[in-house]
Amino acid sequence: MSSSEAPYFSHVATDNQYAEYTKEQNRLFLSLIDAFTPDPEADNDSQLLLLTTALGVTRAAARDIMRAATISERFPRFMELARSDLHIDKERIIAVEKATCGVVDTEILESIDDLLVELSTPHHHHEVLRRPQAFSTSINRALIALDPDAVATRIKKEVKVSYGRGPYTSTISATLPCDEAQELREIIEKTQREQNCTAPEAVTKIFRQENATKVTLHLYPNEYDGLDLLGAGALTPEQTEYWLSRVKNVNLMYTNLATTERFFNLPGKVFLKARDGVCVFPGCDADAINTQMDHITNYNGTNTDPTNGEVLCQHHHNMKTDRRIRISILKDGAKKITLNDTTVVTIPEGPAGRWGHSFSRNLALRTARRRAS
């Protein structure tokens, strides 16, 4: 393909032998939700029964289809793009519906529509479409900026602790805000390492106050003038105020990233995790918090810095070490990855990898933030 050709996604590329199958599958789902638009005044259970029996699917699947059928009116530009390019699948459409079901303000819906178009528009040849979870994360980050009260209220409603007792063991389940859960997780994992114990033993030591483990968490500015907590995602204004009150060190320009040592230093490690967000291998959803640092070009004594780094899960790190895959970095932080005869480009998903957004979307977001404030 010519280098002057317009950017495109790898799964619908003309040289992809499965592209027509993928597009036909996406077209059929779009046709289904167009054909079945729920009647807002009709009985909900009757409509669910119709779908479950007509399609042979579960009630939960039928509910997802019914709800997905409502987003054409809410996000017209995104759905128009999906119909024209046939690159958006059922999983991403359902993820969008679930992430935006609480939005009613027309101006916020328009801003989210702009965001979805941006996420669904390629910037490279053979680009990999972002994961459904990446769509949800980006939407959540925007909603926290545009409608923070709604997000904060939802978080408070979902926080809970439940107990279950069995004959020999009991279960204590806690649903926490993502920031608190991430702090607890890091304390548990550090306790395991320091005291050579299991996770249940670490939890027991923590609530018995038998250890004084302290951890360091990292905050990053995001594109909405808010903050992300590494491993937890975007923070509400209330969460931001709390975490800023605990800040011990500020590194506004991500300085001191480079080193001539073999291994990445701490600023370099946390920047790479915040830039890439997940393992950079296409389709892998291993969170950056659980990944390993890797030199894109093998260490030669002078190049241990983020321009020569990426995050990979253990499995894909092993593949690269064994030279089964080759990786290079592009100017916007995107990674060009080659396995056998297949080359694709993956886009950074973290808060520090946000560069490359269009001026029009940034302008729309600024307007929406001003109106929402």
CORGILIN-V855032 format. One record per residue. RES is the residue in one letter. PHI is phi in whole degrees, -180 to 180 (NA if undefined). PSI is psi in whole degrees, -180 to 180 (none if undefined). Layout:
RES_PHI_PSI + RES_PHI_PSI
This chain:
M_NA_145 + S_-69_143 + S_-68_-18 + S_-85_-6 + E_-66_148 + A_-62_150 + P_-58_154 + Y_-155_159 + F_-87_144 + S_-64_-34 + H_-76_-10 + V_-124_19 + A_-70_150 + T_-66_-23 + D_-93_9 + N_-93_118 + Q_-67_-18 + Y_-103_4 + A_-60_-44 + E_-65_-37 + Y_-63_-46 + T_-61_-46 + K_-65_-38 + E_-67_-40 + Q_-61_-44 + N_-67_-40 + R_-62_-40 + L_-64_-40 + F_-68_-41 + L_-62_-39 + S_-65_-38 + L_-64_-48 + I_-73_-23 + D_-73_-38 + A_-74_-31 + F_-113_86 + T_-95_118 + P_-58_141 + D_-82_114 + P_-63_-20 + E_-99_-12 + A_-83_161 + D_-62_129 + N_-64_-45 + D_-66_-34 + S_-66_-40 + Q_-70_-37 + L_-64_-42 + L_-62_-40 + L_-59_-46 + L_-69_-44 + T_-62_-40 + T_-80_-37 + A_-70_-34 + L_-104_-12 + G_68_37 + V_-116_171 + T_-74_166 + R_-62_-39 + A_-64_-42 + A_-66_-40 + A_-64_-38 + R_-64_-42 + D_-61_-41 + I_-65_-44 + M_-59_-45 + R_-70_-38 + A_-62_-29 + A_-68_-12 + T_-89_-11 + I_-84_-12 + S_-60_-40 + E_-74_-31 + R_-80_-35 + F_-130_72 + P_-65_-39 + R_-69_-41 + F_-62_-45 + M_-72_-32 + E_-63_-42 + L_-65_-41 + A_-62_-40 + R_-73_-34 + S_-77_-39 + D_-99_-17 + L_54_39 + H_-110_-4 + I_-103_126 + D_-99_177 + K_-59_-44 + E_-61_-41 + R_-73_-38 + I_-64_-43 + I_-66_-40 + A_-62_-41 + V_-63_-45 + E_-62_-45 + K_-66_-36 + A_-75_-20 + T_-118_8 + C_-63_-22 + G_-91_0 + V_-88_127 + V_-123_-22 + D_-69_128 + T_-62_-42 + E_-68_-36 + I_-68_-40 + L_-59_-40 + E_-65_-39 + S_-66_-41 + I_-67_-36 + D_-60_-43 + D_-60_-43 + L_-62_-44 + L_-64_-38 + V_-63_-42 + E_-62_-45 + L_-65_-27 + S_-99_9 + T_-112_123 + P_-75_153 + H_-121_-3 + H_-138_164 + H_-75_138 + H_58_39 + E_-75_144 + V_-90_127 + L_-64_138 + R_-60_151 + R_-65_157 + P_-54_-40 + Q_-64_-33 + A_-68_-37 + F_-60_-48 + S_-62_-43 + T_-63_-43 + S_-64_-41 + I_-64_-44 + N_-62_-41 + R_-62_-40 + A_-69_-43 + L_-66_-34 + I_-62_-36 + A_-76_-37 + L_-92_-28 + D_-146_62 + P_-62_-34 + D_-63_-40 + A_-64_-41 + V_-68_-44 + A_-62_-40 + T_-63_-42 + R_-63_-43 + I_-60_-46 + K_-63_-36 + K_-70_-29 + E_-89_-17 + V_-71_129 + K_-164_164 + V_-130_134 + S_-129_155 + Y_-127_142 + G_-140_134 + R_-116_130 + G_-111_-174 + P_-68_-31 + Y_-125_-23 + T_-134_162 + S_-126_157 + T_-117_129 + I_-116_117 + S_-115_127 + A_-121_128 + T_-103_114 + L_-119_160 + P_-57_147 + C_-58_-36 + D_-68_-43 + E_-68_-39 + A_-64_-39 + Q_-67_-41 + E_-63_-45 + L_-62_-43 + R_-60_-45 + E_-68_-35 + I_-65_-44 + I_-61_-48 + E_-67_-37 + K_-70_-37 + T_-62_-41 + Q_-58_-46 + R_-68_-45 + E_-72_-35 + Q_-110_8 + N_50_55 + C_-132_171 + T_-81_168 + A_-61_-46 + P_-59_-39 + E_-66_-37 + A_-64_-43 + V_-61_-44 + T_-62_-43 + K_-62_-36 + I_-67_-49 + F_-76_-16 + R_-88_0 + Q_59_40 + E_-93_1 + N_-142_159 + A_-124_43 + T_-66_133 + K_-121_145 + V_-127_162 + T_-111_126 + L_-113_158 + H_-124_130 + L_-105_147 + Y_-137_139 + P_-70_142 + N_-114_-179 + E_-70_-9 + Y_-104_18 + D_65_21 + G_-109_-166 + L_-126_146 + D_-112_142 + L_-102_124 + L_-57_124 + G_93_-11 + A_-123_-25 + G_98_-163 + A_-70_145 + L_-106_144 + T_-72_165 + P_-56_-38 + E_-65_-45 + Q_-65_-40 + T_-60_-45 + E_-60_-42 + Y_-64_-48 + W_-71_-34 + L_-64_-30 + S_-69_-16 + R_-105_1 + V_-64_132 + K_-107_-25 + N_-146_138 + V_-119_129 + N_-128_85 + L_-67_-31 + M_-111_16 + Y_51_49 + T_-82_172 + N_60_34 + L_-84_-31 + A_-85_150 + T_-152_151 + T_-96_2 + E_-73_165 + R_-67_-35 + F_-104_151 + F_-66_139 + N_-78_174 + L_-60_-47 + P_-58_-39 + G_-65_-41 + K_-64_-48 + V_-71_-31 + F_-66_-46 + L_-60_-42 + K_-66_-38 + A_-74_-28 + R_-76_-50 + D_-81_-35 + G_81_-46 + V_-140_170 + C_-51_133 + V_-77_-8 + F_-68_135 + P_-57_130 + G_86_-12 + C_-80_134 + D_-114_22 + A_-67_119 + D_-61_144 + A_-57_-28 + I_-62_-23 + N_-106_11 + T_-100_178 + Q_-116_152 + M_-81_144 + D_-144_141 + H_-77_128 + I_-66_-51 + T_-100_133 + N_-50_142 + Y_-56_130 + N_-128_17 + G_97_-8 + T_-137_-3 + N_-126_35 + T_-90_86 + D_-153_168 + P_-60_-22 + T_-70_-12 + N_-126_33 + G_-136_159 + E_-157_168 + V_-110_137 + L_-136_143 + C_-69_169 + Q_-57_-44 + H_-62_-49 + H_-77_-25 + H_-65_-42 + N_-62_-40 + M_-62_-41 + K_-70_-40 + T_-59_-37 + D_-81_4 + R_63_30 + R_-81_-26 + I_-125_151 + R_-120_140 + I_-133_139 + S_-135_157 + I_-108_139 + L_-97_172 + K_-65_-25 + D_-95_13 + G_89_-7 + A_-66_153 + K_-112_130 + K_-95_119 + I_-120_130 + T_-122_127 + L_-129_118 + N_57_-118 + D_-103_10 + T_-107_127 + T_-124_129 + V_-135_169 + V_-123_128 + T_-110_148 + I_-104_138 + P_-59_139 + E_-112_-4 + G_-83_170 + P_-66_-24 + A_-92_4 + G_-113_35 + R_-92_2 + W_-70_153 + G_105_4 + H_-74_151 + S_-71_154 + F_-62_-40 + S_-61_-39 + R_-71_-40 + N_-61_-39 + L_-66_-42 + A_-64_-40 + L_-66_-40 + R_-62_-43 + T_-63_-45 + A_-65_-39 + R_-64_-42 + R_-64_-42 + R_-69_-32 + A_-79_-19 + S_-82_none
